[in-house]
């Protein structure tokens, strides 16, 4: 089962709605739009607009989250992709200091576990109908005269 399927089962066991932690499908749609189109500052600005925050507009737009922090708390309840990790690595540069010593620098290398990433991709329901596990031949032209051969 995918992480999303396990999350859905958990919500059902807890007696929560399928849109949880959001109130309904409309709020889910708003949350999706906010994540895709606005940064954290803009989300706060949006949620402070009178049409969103005023009690007079309760029937128009009144999400269950009131600022970016409360919104992100709801987003954090959703299943996550593979976690990032950071490792500090010391690298040798191509320049020298005044004593002729090669300069070194400590840099951060951010990474994810590739096996977990593949599990997430294979388990993603959006890709279910597009997964191919058998080899296939690819051609550069519709007539199939010029075959593409590469390392993949």
MODELLER restraints for C-alpha pairs under 7 A, 6 or more apart:
rsr = mdl.restraints
at = mdl.atoms
rsr.add(forms.Gaussian(group=physical.xy_distance, feature=features.Distance(at['CA:2:A'], at['CA:123:A']), mean=4.97, stdev=0.5))
rsr.add(forms.Gaussian(group=physical.xy_distance, feature=features.Distance(at['CA:2:A'], at['CA:124:A']), mean=6.90, stdev=0.5))
rsr.add(forms.Gaussian(group=physical.xy_distance, feature=features.Distance(at['CA:3:A'], at['CA:79:A']), mean=6.48, stdev=0.5))
rsr.add(forms.Gaussian(group=physical.xy_distance, feature=features.Distance(at['CA:4:A'], at['CA:79:A']), mean=6.14, stdev=0.5))
rsr.add(forms.Gaussian(group=physical.xy_distance, feature=features.Distance(at['CA:7:A'], at['CA:79:A']), mean=6.73, stdev=0.5))
rsr.add(forms.Gaussian(group=physical.xy_distance, feature=features.Distance(at['CA:8:A'], at['CA:18:A']), mean=6.94, stdev=0.5))
rsr.add(forms.Gaussian(group=physical.xy_distance, feature=features.Distance(at['CA:19:A'], at['CA:25:A']), mean=6.11, stdev=0.5))
rsr.add(forms.Gaussian(group=physical.xy_distance, feature=features.Distance(at['CA:19:A'], at['CA:28:A']), mean=6.67, stdev=0.5))
rsr.add(forms.Gaussian(group=physical.xy_distance, feature=features.Distance(at['CA:21:A'], at['CA:74:A']), mean=5.75, stdev=0.5))
rsr.add(forms.Gaussian(group=physical.xy_distance, feature=features.Distance(at['CA:21:A'], at['CA:77:A']), mean=6.85, stdev=0.5))
rsr.add(forms.Gaussian(group=physical.xy_distance, feature=features.Distance(at['CA:22:A'], at['CA:28:A']), mean=5.92, stdev=0.5))
rsr.add(forms.Gaussian(group=physical.xy_distance, feature=features.Distance(at['CA:23:A'], at['CA:64:A']), mean=6.85, stdev=0.5))
rsr.add(forms.Gaussian(group=physical.xy_distance, feature=features.Distance(at['CA:27:A'], at['CA:63:A']), mean=6.31, stdev=0.5))
rsr.add(forms.Gaussian(group=physical.xy_distance, feature=features.Distance(at['CA:34:A'], at['CA:43:A']), mean=6.57, stdev=0.5))
rsr.add(forms.Gaussian(group=physical.xy_distance, feature=features.Distance(at['CA:40:A'], at['CA:68:A']), mean=6.10, stdev=0.5))
rsr.add(forms.Gaussian(group=physical.xy_distance, feature=features.Distance(at['CA:43:A'], at['CA:68:A']), mean=5.68, stdev=0.5))
rsr.add(forms.Gaussian(group=physical.xy_distance, feature=features.Distance(at['CA:44:A'], at['CA:67:A']), mean=5.13, stdev=0.5))
rsr.add(forms.Gaussian(group=physical.xy_distance, feature=features.Distance(at['CA:44:A'], at['CA:68:A']), mean=4.97, stdev=0.5))
rsr.add(forms.Gaussian(group=physical.xy_distance, feature=features.Distance(at['CA:47:A'], at['CA:53:A']), mean=6.26, stdev=0.5))
rsr.add(forms.Gaussian(group=physical.xy_distance, feature=features.Distance(at['CA:47:A'], at['CA:66:A']), mean=6.00, stdev=0.5))
rsr.add(forms.Gaussian(group=physical.xy_distance, feature=features.Distance(at['CA:47:A'], at['CA:67:A']), mean=5.81, stdev=0.5))
rsr.add(forms.Gaussian(group=physical.xy_distance, feature=features.Distance(at['CA:51:A'], at['CA:57:A']), mean=5.86, stdev=0.5))
rsr.add(forms.Gaussian(group=physical.xy_distance, feature=features.Distance(at['CA:51:A'], at['CA:61:A']), mean=6.62, stdev=0.5))
rsr.add(forms.Gaussian(group=physical.xy_distance, feature=features.Distance(at['CA:52:A'], at['CA:61:A']), mean=5.10, stdev=0.5))
rsr.add(forms.Gaussian(group=physical.xy_distance, feature=features.Distance(at['CA:52:A'], at['CA:62:A']), mean=5.46, stdev=0.5))
rsr.add(forms.Gaussian(group=physical.xy_distance, feature=features.Distance(at['CA:53:A'], at['CA:62:A']), mean=6.44, stdev=0.5))
rsr.add(forms.Gaussian(group=physical.xy_distance, feature=features.Distance(at['CA:65:A'], at['CA:71:A']), mean=5.17, stdev=0.5))
rsr.add(forms.Gaussian(group=physical.xy_distance, feature=features.Distance(at['CA:81:A'], at['CA:120:A']), mean=6.72, stdev=0.5))
rsr.add(forms.Gaussian(group=physical.xy_distance, feature=features.Distance(at['CA:82:A'], at['CA:112:A']), mean=6.58, stdev=0.5))
rsr.add(forms.Gaussian(group=physical.xy_distance, feature=features.Distance(at['CA:82:A'], at['CA:116:A']), mean=6.08, stdev=0.5))
rsr.add(forms.Gaussian(group=physical.xy_distance, feature=features.Distance(at['CA:82:A'], at['CA:117:A']), mean=5.94, stdev=0.5))
rsr.add(forms.Gaussian(group=physical.xy_distance, feature=features.Distance(at['CA:83:A'], at['CA:112:A']), mean=6.29, stdev=0.5))
rsr.add(forms.Gaussian(group=physical.xy_distance, feature=features.Distance(at['CA:84:A'], at['CA:110:A']), mean=6.61, stdev=0.5))
rsr.add(forms.Gaussian(group=physical.xy_distance, feature=features.Distance(at['CA:84:A'], at['CA:111:A']), mean=5.61, stdev=0.5))
rsr.add(forms.Gaussian(group=physical.xy_distance, feature=features.Distance(at['CA:84:A'], at['CA:112:A']), mean=4.95, stdev=0.5))
rsr.add(forms.Gaussian(group=physical.xy_distance, feature=features.Distance(at['CA:85:A'], at['CA:110:A']), mean=5.76, stdev=0.5))
rsr.add(forms.Gaussian(group=physical.xy_distance, feature=features.Distance(at['CA:85:A'], at['CA:111:A']), mean=5.47, stdev=0.5))
rsr.add(forms.Gaussian(group=physical.xy_distance, feature=features.Distance(at['CA:85:A'], at['CA:112:A']), mean=6.22, stdev=0.5))
rsr.add(forms.Gaussian(group=physical.xy_distance, feature=features.Distance(at['CA:86:A'], at['CA:108:A']), mean=6.37, stdev=0.5))
rsr.add(forms.Gaussian(group=physical.xy_distance, feature=features.Distance(at['CA:86:A'], at['CA:109:A']), mean=5.63, stdev=0.5))
rsr.add(forms.Gaussian(group=physical.xy_distance, feature=features.Distance(at['CA:86:A'], at['CA:110:A']), mean=4.55, stdev=0.5))
rsr.add(forms.Gaussian(group=physical.xy_distance, feature=features.Distance(at['CA:86:A'], at['CA:111:A']), mean=6.37, stdev=0.5))
rsr.add(forms.Gaussian(group=physical.xy_distance, feature=features.Distance(at['CA:87:A'], at['CA:108:A']), mean=5.73, stdev=0.5))
rsr.add(forms.Gaussian(group=physical.xy_distance, feature=features.Distance(at['CA:87:A'], at['CA:109:A']), mean=5.27, stdev=0.5))
rsr.add(forms.Gaussian(group=physical.xy_distance, feature=features.Distance(at['CA:87:A'], at['CA:110:A']), mean=6.55, stdev=0.5))
rsr.add(forms.Gaussian(group=physical.xy_distance, feature=features.Distance(at['CA:88:A'], at['CA:106:A']), mean=6.34, stdev=0.5))
rsr.add(forms.Gaussian(group=physical.xy_distance, feature=features.Distance(at['CA:88:A'], at['CA:107:A']), mean=5.57, stdev=0.5))
rsr.add(forms.Gaussian(group=physical.xy_distance, feature=features.Distance(at['CA:88:A'], at['CA:108:A']), mean=4.59, stdev=0.5))
rsr.add(forms.Gaussian(group=physical.xy_distance, feature=features.Distance(at['CA:88:A'], at['CA:109:A']), mean=6.16, stdev=0.5))
rsr.add(forms.Gaussian(group=physical.xy_distance, feature=features.Distance(at['CA:89:A'], at['CA:106:A']), mean=5.48, stdev=0.5))
rsr.add(forms.Gaussian(group=physical.xy_distance, feature=features.Distance(at['CA:89:A'], at['CA:107:A']), mean=5.40, stdev=0.5))
rsr.add(forms.Gaussian(group=physical.xy_distance, feature=features.Distance(at['CA:89:A'], at['CA:108:A']), mean=6.31, stdev=0.5))
rsr.add(forms.Gaussian(group=physical.xy_distance, feature=features.Distance(at['CA:89:A'], at['CA:109:A']), mean=6.98, stdev=0.5))
rsr.add(forms.Gaussian(group=physical.xy_distance, feature=features.Distance(at['CA:90:A'], at['CA:104:A']), mean=6.61, stdev=0.5))
rsr.add(forms.Gaussian(group=physical.xy_distance, feature=features.Distance(at['CA:90:A'], at['CA:105:A']), mean=5.57, stdev=0.5))
rsr.add(forms.Gaussian(group=physical.xy_distance, feature=features.Distance(at['CA:90:A'], at['CA:106:A']), mean=4.27, stdev=0.5))
rsr.add(forms.Gaussian(group=physical.xy_distance, feature=features.Distance(at['CA:90:A'], at['CA:107:A']), mean=6.31, stdev=0.5))
rsr.add(forms.Gaussian(group=physical.xy_distance, feature=features.Distance(at['CA:91:A'], at['CA:104:A']), mean=5.56, stdev=0.5))
rsr.add(forms.Gaussian(group=physical.xy_distance, feature=features.Distance(at['CA:91:A'], at['CA:105:A']), mean=5.42, stdev=0.5))
rsr.add(forms.Gaussian(group=physical.xy_distance, feature=features.Distance(at['CA:91:A'], at['CA:106:A']), mean=6.21, stdev=0.5))
rsr.add(forms.Gaussian(group=physical.xy_distance, feature=features.Distance(at['CA:92:A'], at['CA:102:A']), mean=6.90, stdev=0.5))
rsr.add(forms.Gaussian(group=physical.xy_distance, feature=features.Distance(at['CA:92:A'], at['CA:103:A']), mean=6.15, stdev=0.5))
rsr.add(forms.Gaussian(group=physical.xy_distance, feature=features.Distance(at['CA:92:A'], at['CA:104:A']), mean=4.52, stdev=0.5))
rsr.add(forms.Gaussian(group=physical.xy_distance, feature=features.Distance(at['CA:92:A'], at['CA:105:A']), mean=6.60, stdev=0.5))
rsr.add(forms.Gaussian(group=physical.xy_distance, feature=features.Distance(at['CA:93:A'], at['CA:102:A']), mean=6.52, stdev=0.5))
rsr.add(forms.Gaussian(group=physical.xy_distance, feature=features.Distance(at['CA:93:A'], at['CA:103:A']), mean=5.41, stdev=0.5))
rsr.add(forms.Gaussian(group=physical.xy_distance, feature=features.Distance(at['CA:93:A'], at['CA:104:A']), mean=5.65, stdev=0.5))
rsr.add(forms.Gaussian(group=physical.xy_distance, feature=features.Distance(at['CA:94:A'], at['CA:102:A']), mean=6.88, stdev=0.5))
rsr.add(forms.Gaussian(group=physical.xy_distance, feature=features.Distance(at['CA:95:A'], at['CA:102:A']), mean=5.90, stdev=0.5))
rsr.add(forms.Gaussian(group=physical.xy_distance, feature=features.Distance(at['CA:95:A'], at['CA:103:A']), mean=5.89, stdev=0.5))
rsr.add(forms.Gaussian(group=physical.xy_distance, feature=features.Distance(at['CA:96:A'], at['CA:102:A']), mean=4.30, stdev=0.5))
rsr.add(forms.Gaussian(group=physical.xy_distance, feature=features.Distance(at['CA:96:A'], at['CA:103:A']), mean=5.29, stdev=0.5))
rsr.add(forms.Gaussian(group=physical.xy_distance, feature=features.Distance(at['CA:97:A'], at['CA:103:A']), mean=6.31, stdev=0.5))
rsr.add(forms.Gaussian(group=physical.xy_distance, feature=features.Distance(at['CA:138:A'], at['CA:147:A']), mean=5.92, stdev=0.5))
rsr.add(forms.Gaussian(group=physical.xy_distance, feature=features.Distance(at['CA:138:A'], at['CA:148:A']), mean=5.42, stdev=0.5))
rsr.add(forms.Gaussian(group=physical.xy_distance, feature=features.Distance(at['CA:139:A'], at['CA:146:A']), mean=5.50, stdev=0.5))
rsr.add(forms.Gaussian(group=physical.xy_distance, feature=features.Distance(at['CA:139:A'], at['CA:147:A']), mean=4.26, stdev=0.5))
rsr.add(forms.Gaussian(group=physical.xy_distance, feature=features.Distance(at['CA:139:A'], at['CA:148:A']), mean=5.23, stdev=0.5))
rsr.add(forms.Gaussian(group=physical.xy_distance, feature=features.Distance(at['CA:140:A'], at['CA:146:A']), mean=5.49, stdev=0.5))
rsr.add(forms.Gaussian(group=physical.xy_distance, feature=features.Distance(at['CA:140:A'], at['CA:147:A']), mean=6.13, stdev=0.5))
rsr.add(forms.Gaussian(group=physical.xy_distance, feature=features.Distance(at['CA:140:A'], at['CA:148:A']), mean=6.24, stdev=0.5))
